[in-house]
Amino acid sequence: MRMVHSIDIKKLIASCAISLGVGILSGIISMFGMESFDKANKPPLSPPDFLFPIVWTFLFLLMGISAYIIYTARNDPKGLRTTALAVYGAQLIVNFVWPIIFFNLAAYLLAFIWIVLLLIMIIIMIKLFYKISPLAGALQIPYLLWTAFATYLTLGVLILN
């Protein structure tokens, strides 16, 4: 019979607050650059603006839950937890900076390079998380898919502007 450990609600809330806080702060900072983005040509399949905060809130919550699972996991093969959480933290920083580069600076080439870096970091993070907890790794898949879509959008804006 498999034992499931109890949820430490304070750690779960803290983990979600960290990821959501990064997203909220980045969103607040980057909203000052929305005027130039509104004037930019956008590629086909660009979703309406209202969808972005909804999707990102959901993704940051999943990130927080996933990080909590890793942080509290009893299984830590080869001591990967510290590395996995370091990669998680680093990709949060890269994620935080991307909208500032894209929206505030309108540096579309740099934003494209930056988001490709983010994609690579997400893939590495998923692999590390999966080794510790397949669930934690799987919870990051929507983030990877959305970031891949955001990469397409970034490239489209770069090419069209």
N, C-alpha and C positions, 0 to 999 in steps of 0.2 A: 504494500500500500504506500502510495507516494504522499509525503507530507508537504503541505503548502505552508510557507511561512506567512506570518501575519503582516499586514501592511502598516508601515510606520507613516501615518497620515501627515505628520509634521515634515518628515523628509520628502514625502511626495509633493506636498504643497510647495516646499522650498525649491525643489527641483523644477516644478512647473513655473514657479515665480521667476526663477533665473532665466529660463528660456523665453517666457513671455515678456519679461522685462527687457531683454535684449531686443526683441522684436518691436516692442512699444517705443523704446527710446530711439531706435533706428528710424522707425516710422515717423516719429515727431520731428526728428532732425531732417529727414529727407522730404517731408511734406513742403518745405520751403522751396524745393526745386521742382515742384510739380508743374509750375507754369510753363517752363521750357519744354517739359515732357508733353504737356497737352498740345503744344504746337508741332511736335515731331510727327513725322510720318511713321505709321505703325504697320507691321506685317499682317498678312491674313491670319485669321484665328485669334487675333488679339481679343482677350475677354474684356467685358466692361469693367471700368475702374472700381466699382463697388465690390466686385468679387475678390479682389486682391487681399484686403484686410480680413475677410471671412476665411479664405483659404489659409493665409499665413497664421491666423490665430489657431486654427485647427492643427496646423503642422507644428507650431511651437509647443502646443499642448502635448502632441505625440512625442516630440523631442524630449520634453520634460519627463514624461512617463517612462520613456525608453531609458533615459539617463538614470532615473530612479532605480529601475530594474537592475541596471549594471552596478550602480553604487551599492545596492543592498544584496546583490547576488551572492549566494553561498558558493557557487561554482566559479572558480577563478583559475582556469587552466593556464599554466605557465606564467602566472602573475600578470595577466593581460589587463586587468581592471584599470590600473593606473595609466597605462598607455592608451586604453580605449577612452577613458575620461579626459585625458590630455588632448587627444584628437578631437573629441567632442567639443571641448572648450575652444580649441583653435578654430574649428570650423564655425563655431558661434561668432567668434571675432570676425572671421572672413565674411560671414553672412551679414553681420552688423555693418561692415564697411561698404559692401556692394551697393546698397541703395544710395549711399552718399556719393559714391563715384558716379553712379548712373544718373540719378535725379539732380543732385545739387551741382555737380561739376559738369554734367552732360559729356563726360569723357567716355564715349561709347566704346572705343577700342579697348581702353583700359578696363572698362566694365566687363567687356566680353572675356578678356584674358582672366580677369578676377573671378568671374562666374565659372569658367572652366576649372580654375583652381579649386573653387568650392565644390564642384561636381566630383573631382578627384578625391577631395577630402571626405566627402559624404560616402563614397564607395569604400574607402579605407575604413571609415568609422563603422559602416554596416558590417564589413567583414570581421572586424574586431568584436563588435557587439554580438554578432551571431555566434562566435566561438564561445562566448560567455553565456548568452541566452538567445536562442533562436527567436523568441518572441520580441526581445528588445531590438534585434536586427530587423525583423519583419516590420516593426512599427516605424522604421525609418524609410521604408520603401516609398510611401506616398511623398515624402520629402524629396527623395531622389527623383521621382517622376516629375514633380512640380518644378524642381530646379532644372531638370533637363528641358522642360517646356519653357521656363524662363530664359534658358540659354538660347533657345530658338528665337524667342522674342527679342532678346538683346542683340543677337546677330542681325535679325531683321531690321531693328532700329539703326544699327550701325550701317548696314548696307543702304538703307533708304534715306539716310540723312548724311 
